[in-house]
Amino acid sequence: MDTLTQIIDESCTWHTPGKSPIAGDYEGREATFGQFGRYGGETNGTFRADLLHVMASEDGRVVGVHRDTGERNGKRLDVLCCIVF
């Protein structure tokens, strides 16, 4: 979390897709980190985000592709996601 605090701006936005209770848009680093905490809490600590690829553009944007897994209420999550800096 210390590293994320250093690289994620206080005015960031985070989008969790879908129609589940945790889906939605979160504005600001505090709300974003709260959402990260929900991922762990809602999955009883089984949530993982494994970084697969990092790509950078010439204009300074960076995209990280990660595989998210976890279990909740007998259902298993296994999806590819990205984060854009």
Secondary structure as the mmCIF struct_conf table of DSSP 4:
data_model
#
loop_
_struct_conf.conf_type_id
_struct_conf.id
_struct_conf.beg_label_comp_id
_struct_conf.beg_label_asym_id
_struct_conf.beg_label_seq_id
_struct_conf.end_label_comp_id
_struct_conf.end_label_asym_id
_struct_conf.end_label_seq_id
HELX_RH_AL_P HELX_RH_AL_P1 ASP A 2 ILE A 7
BEND BEND1 ILE A 8 ILE A 8
TURN_TY1_P TURN_TY1_P1 GLU A 10 SER A 11
STRN STRN1 THR A 13 THR A 16
BEND BEND2 GLY A 18 SER A 20
TURN_TY1_P TURN_TY1_P2 PRO A 21 ILE A 22
STRN STRN2 GLY A 24 GLU A 27
BEND BEND3 GLY A 28 GLY A 28
HELX_RH_AL_P HELX_RH_AL_P2 ARG A 29 GLU A 42
TURN_TY1_P TURN_TY1_P3 THR A 43 GLY A 45
STRN STRN3 ARG A 48 ALA A 56
TURN_TY1_P TURN_TY1_P4 GLU A 58 ASP A 59
BEND BEND4 GLY A 60 GLY A 60
STRN STRN4 VAL A 62 ARG A 72
TURN_TY1_P TURN_TY1_P5 ASN A 73 GLY A 74
STRN STRN5 LYS A 75 VAL A 84
#
